[in-house]
Amino acid sequence: MTERSSTEAEEYALLEKNVRTVRENIEKAKLLSPYGQEVTLLAATKTRSARIINMLPSLGITSIGENRVQELLAKYDELDREKLDIQFIGALQTNKVRQIIDKVSLIQSVDRLSLAEEIDRQAKLHSLTMDVLIELNIGHEENKSGIDPDRTAEFFKRMSDFENVRVRGLMCVPPVCVEKERQREYFQRILRIYIDIFPKIMDNIKDRENKTVLSCGMSGDYPTAVECGSTMVRIGSAIFGPRIYKENN
């Protein structure tokens, strides 16, 4: 293991402490969940440097999620790609699909057929099959992306027309709620939808080694999400601390 500077050692120690806390909270939540699911801890790495991100595998985190295409491209060459599984978790413009299609293993934010069509087209050009999640606007919020939850089955059926896209599950970003019971209502709703179309997703995947994914829960609500059946949580500030934004000059 490469010797770290004192600053890097302090950064690593803080990451280690935070990751341990998050994992402990996940394990406690799993004990309260009746579903017995495995839970993947994905680090949401928006605004984080490649140097910091590359510390994660030694802490047992190999899945990371980027929100912005430009930011992913800027740090991509510096990431330890042999150890990291890179996913895209943010809103994705159709005209930027070609820039990331061969750089990520999963696109979590498919919210319209035009986007799915472009992912399929670009995946075909690269001779690959792209795994995706359907993003639901579980709170019917006007300022958020995601399809109407009531259209999930219809949308999934339309997605099956694309040969180079493979739906692996669902994703949501629920409304910010202070009350735990309100959080629970949103997570239980997406779980019901997930369970309803689960057999169809399994038929779509075919390869049973590729498990289905219910991606919900972030730093402010992930224990509740896990209690309600989430199989993947996307954690940023609870691991790294507050986001660091560069000031515009």
C-alpha positions as CSV (number, residue, x, y, z in Angstrom):
1,M,0.0,0.0,0.0
2,T,1.4,3.4,-1.0
3,E,2.4,5.6,1.9
4,R,0.1,8.5,2.4
5,S,0.9,12.1,3.3
6,S,-0.4,13.4,6.7
7,T,-3.3,15.1,4.9
8,E,-4.2,12.0,2.9
9,A,-4.0,9.9,6.1
10,E,-6.5,12.3,7.8
11,E,-8.8,12.2,4.8
12,Y,-8.7,8.4,4.7
13,A,-9.3,8.1,8.4
14,L,-12.4,10.3,8.1
15,L,-13.7,8.3,5.1
16,E,-13.1,5.1,7.1
17,K,-15.0,6.4,10.0
18,N,-17.9,7.6,7.9
19,V,-18.1,4.4,5.8
20,R,-18.1,2.3,9.0
21,T,-21.0,4.4,10.4
22,V,-23.0,4.1,7.1
23,R,-22.4,0.3,7.0
24,E,-23.5,-0.1,10.6
25,N,-26.7,1.9,9.9
26,I,-27.4,-0.3,6.9
27,E,-27.0,-3.5,8.9
28,K,-29.3,-2.2,11.7
29,A,-31.9,-1.3,9.0
30,K,-31.6,-4.7,7.4
31,L,-32.5,-6.3,10.8
32,L,-35.7,-4.3,10.7
33,S,-36.5,-5.2,7.1
34,P,-38.7,-8.3,6.4
35,Y,-37.2,-8.8,3.0
36,G,-33.7,-10.2,3.8
37,Q,-32.2,-8.4,0.8
38,E,-28.5,-7.8,0.1
39,V,-27.7,-4.0,-0.1
40,T,-25.1,-2.5,-2.3
41,L,-23.5,0.7,-0.9
42,L,-22.8,3.0,-3.9
43,A,-20.8,6.1,-3.3
44,A,-22.3,9.2,-4.9
45,T,-19.1,11.0,-6.0
46,K,-20.4,14.3,-7.4
47,T,-17.7,17.0,-6.8
48,R,-15.3,14.5,-5.4
49,S,-11.7,14.2,-6.8
50,A,-10.4,11.0,-8.4
51,R,-7.8,10.9,-5.7
52,I,-10.4,10.7,-2.9
53,I,-12.6,8.3,-4.9
54,N,-9.6,5.9,-5.5
55,M,-9.4,5.4,-1.7
56,L,-12.8,3.8,-1.6
57,P,-11.9,0.2,-2.8
58,S,-9.6,-0.2,0.2
59,L,-12.7,0.5,2.4
60,G,-14.8,-2.1,0.6
61,I,-16.7,0.3,-1.7
62,T,-16.3,-0.6,-5.4
63,S,-19.5,1.0,-6.8
64,I,-19.6,4.7,-7.5
65,G,-22.2,6.9,-9.1
66,E,-21.6,10.1,-11.1
67,N,-24.3,12.8,-11.7
68,R,-22.8,14.8,-14.5
69,V,-21.3,13.8,-17.8
70,Q,-18.8,16.5,-18.0
71,E,-17.5,15.8,-14.5
72,L,-17.3,12.1,-15.1
73,L,-15.3,12.7,-18.3
74,A,-12.9,15.1,-16.5
75,K,-11.9,12.5,-13.8
76,Y,-12.4,9.3,-15.8
77,D,-8.8,8.7,-16.8
78,E,-7.6,9.2,-13.2
79,L,-10.1,6.7,-11.7
80,D,-8.9,3.3,-10.7
81,R,-11.1,1.6,-13.2
82,E,-9.8,-1.9,-12.4
83,K,-11.3,-1.7,-8.9
84,L,-14.2,0.7,-9.5
85,D,-17.6,0.0,-11.1
86,I,-18.8,3.3,-12.5
87,Q,-22.5,4.0,-12.8
88,F,-24.4,7.1,-14.0
89,I,-27.0,8.3,-11.5
90,G,-27.9,11.8,-12.7
91,A,-30.3,13.3,-15.3
92,L,-28.9,12.4,-18.7
93,Q,-29.4,14.4,-21.8
94,T,-30.0,12.4,-24.9
95,N,-27.2,14.1,-26.9
96,K,-24.6,13.1,-24.2
97,V,-25.3,9.3,-24.2
98,R,-22.6,8.7,-26.7
99,Q,-20.0,10.3,-24.4
100,I,-20.5,7.8,-21.6
101,I,-22.0,4.6,-23.2
102,D,-18.7,2.8,-23.0
103,K,-17.6,4.2,-19.6
104,V,-20.4,3.1,-17.3
105,S,-21.9,-0.3,-16.3
106,L,-25.4,1.0,-15.4
107,I,-27.4,4.1,-16.2
108,Q,-29.9,4.6,-13.4
109,S,-31.9,7.5,-14.7
110,V,-33.9,6.4,-17.7
111,D,-37.0,8.5,-17.6
112,R,-38.2,8.7,-21.3
113,L,-38.3,6.5,-24.3
114,S,-36.3,8.9,-26.4
115,L,-33.4,8.5,-24.0
116,A,-33.8,4.7,-24.0
117,E,-33.8,4.7,-27.8
118,E,-30.5,6.7,-27.9
119,I,-28.9,4.4,-25.3
120,D,-30.0,1.4,-27.4
121,R,-28.5,3.0,-30.6
122,Q,-25.2,3.9,-29.0
123,A,-24.9,0.6,-27.3
124,K,-25.5,-1.2,-30.6
125,L,-22.7,0.9,-32.2
126,H,-20.3,-0.3,-29.4
127,S,-21.5,-3.9,-29.6
128,L,-22.7,-3.9,-26.0
129,T,-25.8,-4.3,-23.9
130,M,-26.4,-1.4,-21.5
131,D,-28.0,-2.2,-18.1
132,V,-30.4,0.5,-17.0
133,L,-32.9,1.4,-14.3
134,I,-36.2,3.1,-14.9
135,E,-36.4,6.3,-12.8
136,L,-39.8,6.9,-11.2
137,N,-41.0,10.3,-10.0
138,I,-42.4,8.7,-6.9
139,G,-43.6,12.0,-5.4
140,H,-45.1,13.5,-8.6
141,E,-42.8,16.5,-8.2
142,E,-42.9,19.0,-11.2
143,N,-39.2,19.9,-10.8
144,K,-37.9,16.3,-10.8
145,S,-37.3,13.8,-13.6
146,G,-38.8,10.4,-13.7
147,I,-41.9,8.8,-15.1
148,D,-45.3,8.7,-13.5
149,P,-45.3,5.6,-11.3
150,D,-48.7,4.6,-12.7
151,R,-47.0,4.2,-16.1
152,T,-44.3,1.9,-14.9
153,A,-45.7,-1.3,-16.4
154,E,-46.5,0.4,-19.7
155,F,-43.0,2.0,-19.9
156,F,-41.3,-1.2,-19.0
157,K,-43.2,-3.0,-21.8
158,R,-42.1,-0.3,-24.3
159,M,-38.5,-0.7,-23.1
160,S,-38.5,-4.4,-24.1
161,D,-38.5,-3.3,-27.8
162,F,-34.8,-2.2,-27.4
163,E,-32.4,-5.0,-28.2
164,N,-29.3,-3.4,-26.6
165,V,-30.9,-2.2,-23.4
166,R,-31.5,-4.4,-20.4
167,V,-33.8,-3.2,-17.6
168,R,-32.5,-4.3,-14.3
169,G,-34.8,-2.5,-11.9
170,L,-36.1,0.8,-10.6
171,M,-34.7,4.0,-9.1
172,C,-36.2,7.0,-7.4
173,V,-35.3,10.3,-5.7
174,P,-38.3,10.8,-3.3
175,P,-39.3,14.2,-1.9
176,V,-37.2,15.5,1.0
177,C,-39.1,14.6,4.2
178,V,-38.1,15.1,7.8
179,E,-40.8,12.7,9.1
180,K,-39.6,9.1,8.8
181,E,-43.2,7.8,8.3
182,R,-43.6,10.1,5.3
183,Q,-40.3,8.8,3.9
184,R,-41.6,5.3,4.4
185,E,-44.7,5.9,2.4
186,Y,-42.7,6.8,-0.7
187,F,-40.3,3.8,-0.3
188,Q,-43.2,1.4,0.3
189,R,-44.9,2.7,-2.9
190,I,-41.9,2.1,-5.1
191,L,-41.4,-1.3,-3.5
192,R,-44.9,-2.4,-4.4
193,I,-44.3,-1.4,-8.0
194,Y,-41.0,-3.2,-8.0
195,I,-42.5,-6.4,-6.7
196,D,-45.3,-6.1,-9.2
197,I,-43.0,-6.0,-12.2
198,F,-40.2,-8.1,-10.7
199,P,-41.1,-11.3,-12.7
200,K,-41.0,-9.3,-15.9
201,I,-37.6,-7.8,-15.0
202,M,-36.2,-11.3,-14.4
203,D,-37.5,-12.4,-17.8
204,N,-35.8,-9.4,-19.3
205,I,-32.5,-10.1,-17.6
206,K,-32.4,-13.8,-18.3
207,D,-29.0,-14.2,-16.8
208,R,-29.7,-14.9,-13.2
209,E,-26.2,-13.7,-12.1
210,N,-27.4,-10.2,-12.9
211,K,-29.7,-9.4,-9.9
212,T,-32.5,-7.0,-10.0
213,V,-32.0,-3.6,-8.4
214,L,-34.2,-1.3,-6.4
215,S,-32.1,1.9,-6.0
216,C,-33.5,4.2,-3.4
217,G,-32.1,5.9,-0.3
218,M,-29.6,8.7,0.0
219,S,-27.7,10.2,2.9
220,G,-30.8,11.7,4.6
221,D,-33.1,8.6,4.3
222,Y,-31.1,5.5,3.5
223,P,-31.9,3.5,6.7
224,T,-35.7,3.9,6.0
225,A,-35.1,2.9,2.4
226,V,-33.3,-0.3,3.5
227,E,-36.1,-1.1,5.9
228,C,-38.5,-0.9,3.0
229,G,-36.6,-3.2,0.7
230,S,-34.0,-1.1,-1.1
231,T,-31.2,-3.2,-2.6
232,M,-28.9,-0.2,-3.4
233,V,-28.3,3.1,-1.6
234,R,-26.6,6.1,-3.1
235,I,-24.6,7.8,-0.4
236,G,-22.6,11.1,-0.9
237,S,-22.4,13.5,2.1
238,A,-22.7,10.8,4.7
239,I,-19.4,9.3,3.4
240,F,-17.5,12.4,2.1
241,G,-19.0,15.2,4.2
242,P,-20.6,18.3,2.6
243,R,-20.2,18.7,-1.1
244,I,-17.4,21.1,-2.2
245,Y,-18.4,23.4,-5.1
246,K,-15.9,25.5,-7.0
247,E,-16.6,29.2,-7.0
248,N,-17.2,30.8,-10.3
249,N,-14.5,33.3,-11.2
